[in-house]
Amino acid sequence: MENGSNAPAPEELLELVEKQDMMMDCLLQKLEMCQDQIKLFREADVKRQEAENEANALVMSAQQKVSSALAAVEQLQDEKARLERELDDMRAKTEEKPVGSIIQLRNRIKELEFELLREQRSSGGLQRDLDFQKSRADQMQNEIDESNNSKKSMIASLSSKMEDTVKEMAELRVKYQC
């Protein structure tokens, strides 16, 4: 200070301005880092939503396949029951030796039983696929929840740091303006 006055010397003012410029640069860098982090979080959220939609589509597809297979199984069981009733009716009408049509009916029943078995196995496989897809969707949901929690804590941390920096800048301004 010169001449005993309270006004700072020009060198001190220049030094304060340079410090303030450095502080502003630092704040700008922190702001850019925060913006980059927010952008990364948004991109991760979009990817998470895409993965969740894909998992839901796979689960729905598997459910449709299982429903279709179960409907086919039910239809085959109904057909088998109908043919067995027909066969029983024919047996009741004729106590003779089996004729060609009865043999054909028996063969058809055996074919339907085989087809029923095959459809049941197929529906079992589809059910396992559905269970796997549900498990995968649950796992993805857990990962999404963890990612969201991490994102929230990171945003809170960055906000806290930004508030601290703004407070520090305000204190420096007050300190150097006096």
C-alpha positions as CSV (number, residue, x, y, z in Angstrom):
1,M,0.0,0.0,0.0
2,E,1.2,3.4,-0.8
3,N,1.2,6.6,1.2
4,G,-0.6,5.1,4.2
5,S,-4.0,5.0,2.4
6,N,-6.3,2.0,2.4
7,A,-6.3,1.5,-1.3
8,P,-4.2,-1.4,-2.6
9,A,-1.3,-0.7,-4.9
10,P,-1.7,-1.3,-8.7
11,E,0.6,-4.4,-8.5
12,E,-1.7,-5.9,-5.8
13,L,-4.8,-5.2,-7.8
14,L,-3.2,-6.8,-10.9
15,E,-2.2,-9.8,-8.8
16,L,-5.8,-10.1,-7.4
17,V,-7.2,-9.8,-11.0
18,E,-4.8,-12.6,-12.1
19,K,-5.8,-14.8,-9.2
20,Q,-9.5,-14.1,-9.9
21,D,-8.9,-15.1,-13.6
22,M,-7.2,-18.3,-12.4
23,M,-10.1,-19.0,-10.1
24,M,-12.6,-18.4,-13.0
25,D,-10.6,-20.8,-15.2
26,C,-10.7,-23.4,-12.5
27,L,-14.4,-23.0,-12.1
28,L,-14.9,-23.3,-15.8
29,Q,-12.9,-26.5,-15.9
30,K,-15.0,-27.9,-13.0
31,L,-18.2,-26.8,-14.8
32,E,-17.0,-28.6,-18.0
33,M,-16.2,-31.7,-16.0
34,C,-19.7,-31.6,-14.4
35,Q,-21.3,-31.2,-17.8
36,D,-19.3,-34.1,-19.2
37,Q,-20.4,-36.3,-16.3
38,I,-24.0,-35.4,-16.8
39,K,-23.7,-36.2,-20.5
40,L,-22.2,-39.6,-19.6
41,F,-25.0,-40.3,-17.2
42,R,-27.6,-39.4,-19.8
43,E,-26.0,-41.7,-22.3
44,A,-25.9,-44.5,-19.8
45,D,-29.5,-43.9,-19.0
46,V,-30.5,-44.2,-22.7
47,K,-28.5,-47.4,-23.0
48,R,-30.2,-48.8,-19.9
49,Q,-33.6,-48.0,-21.3
50,E,-32.8,-49.6,-24.6
51,A,-31.5,-52.7,-22.8
52,E,-34.6,-52.8,-20.6
53,N,-36.9,-52.4,-23.7
54,E,-35.0,-55.3,-25.4
55,A,-35.3,-57.5,-22.4
56,N,-39.0,-56.8,-22.2
57,A,-39.5,-57.6,-25.9
58,L,-37.7,-60.9,-25.4
59,V,-39.8,-61.8,-22.4
60,M,-43.0,-60.9,-24.3
61,S,-41.9,-63.0,-27.3
62,A,-41.1,-66.0,-25.0
63,Q,-44.5,-65.6,-23.3
64,Q,-46.3,-65.6,-26.6
65,K,-44.4,-68.7,-27.7
66,V,-45.2,-70.5,-24.4
67,S,-48.9,-69.4,-24.8
68,S,-49.0,-70.7,-28.4
69,A,-47.3,-74.0,-27.4
70,L,-49.8,-74.4,-24.5
71,A,-52.7,-73.8,-26.8
72,A,-51.4,-76.4,-29.3
73,V,-51.0,-78.9,-26.4
74,E,-54.5,-78.2,-25.3
75,Q,-55.8,-78.6,-28.8
76,L,-54.0,-81.9,-29.2
77,Q,-55.3,-83.2,-25.9
78,D,-58.8,-82.3,-27.0
79,E,-58.3,-84.1,-30.3
80,K,-57.0,-87.1,-28.5
81,A,-59.9,-87.2,-26.2
82,R,-62.3,-86.9,-29.1
83,L,-60.7,-89.7,-31.0
84,E,-60.6,-91.9,-27.9
85,R,-64.4,-91.3,-27.5
86,E,-64.9,-92.1,-31.2
87,L,-62.9,-95.3,-30.8
88,D,-64.8,-96.3,-27.7
89,D,-68.1,-95.6,-29.5
90,M,-67.0,-97.8,-32.4
91,R,-65.9,-100.6,-30.1
92,A,-69.2,-100.5,-28.4
93,K,-71.1,-100.8,-31.7
94,T,-69.0,-103.6,-33.0
95,E,-67.6,-106.3,-30.9
96,E,-65.9,-107.8,-33.9
97,K,-62.2,-107.8,-34.7
98,P,-60.7,-104.4,-35.4
99,V,-61.4,-103.1,-38.9
100,G,-59.1,-100.9,-40.9
101,S,-60.7,-97.6,-39.8
102,I,-60.2,-98.6,-36.1
103,I,-56.6,-99.4,-36.8
104,Q,-56.2,-96.1,-38.5
105,L,-57.8,-94.3,-35.5
106,R,-55.5,-96.1,-33.1
107,N,-52.5,-95.1,-35.3
108,R,-53.8,-91.5,-35.3
109,I,-54.1,-91.6,-31.5
110,K,-50.6,-92.7,-31.2
111,E,-49.4,-90.0,-33.6
112,L,-51.3,-87.4,-31.6
113,E,-49.9,-88.7,-28.3
114,F,-46.4,-88.5,-29.8
115,E,-47.1,-84.9,-31.1
116,L,-48.5,-84.1,-27.6
117,L,-45.3,-85.3,-26.0
118,R,-43.2,-83.3,-28.4
119,E,-45.3,-80.1,-27.8
120,Q,-45.0,-80.6,-24.1
121,R,-41.2,-80.8,-24.3
122,S,-41.2,-77.8,-26.6
123,S,-43.3,-75.8,-24.2
124,G,-41.0,-76.9,-21.3
125,G,-38.1,-75.5,-23.3
126,L,-40.0,-72.3,-24.0
127,Q,-40.8,-72.0,-20.3
128,R,-37.1,-72.3,-19.4
129,D,-36.3,-69.6,-21.9
130,L,-39.0,-67.4,-20.4
131,D,-37.7,-68.0,-16.9
132,F,-34.1,-67.2,-18.1
133,Q,-35.3,-64.0,-19.8
134,K,-37.2,-63.0,-16.7
135,S,-34.1,-63.7,-14.6
136,R,-32.0,-61.6,-17.1
137,A,-34.5,-58.8,-17.0
138,D,-34.4,-58.8,-13.1
139,Q,-30.6,-58.8,-13.2
140,M,-30.6,-55.9,-15.7
141,Q,-33.1,-54.0,-13.5
142,N,-30.7,-54.5,-10.5
143,E,-27.8,-53.1,-12.6
144,I,-30.0,-50.2,-13.6
145,D,-30.9,-49.5,-10.0
146,E,-27.3,-49.6,-9.0
147,S,-26.4,-47.3,-11.9
148,N,-29.1,-44.8,-10.9
149,N,-28.0,-44.8,-7.3
150,S,-24.4,-44.2,-8.4
151,K,-25.5,-41.4,-10.7
152,K,-27.5,-39.8,-7.9
153,S,-24.6,-39.9,-5.5
154,M,-22.2,-38.6,-8.2
155,I,-24.6,-35.7,-9.0
156,A,-25.0,-34.9,-5.4
157,S,-21.2,-34.9,-5.0
158,L,-20.7,-32.7,-8.0
159,S,-23.4,-30.3,-6.9
160,S,-21.8,-30.1,-3.4
161,K,-18.4,-29.4,-5.0
162,M,-19.9,-26.8,-7.3
163,E,-21.6,-25.0,-4.3
164,D,-18.4,-25.1,-2.3
165,T,-16.5,-23.6,-5.3
166,V,-19.1,-20.8,-5.8
167,K,-19.0,-20.0,-2.0
168,E,-15.3,-19.9,-2.1
169,M,-15.4,-17.6,-5.2
170,A,-17.9,-15.3,-3.4
171,E,-15.7,-15.2,-0.3
172,L,-12.7,-14.3,-2.4
173,R,-14.6,-11.5,-4.2
174,V,-15.7,-10.1,-0.8
175,K,-12.2,-10.4,0.6
176,Y,-10.5,-8.7,-2.3
177,Q,-13.2,-6.0,-2.9
178,C,-12.8,-4.6,0.6
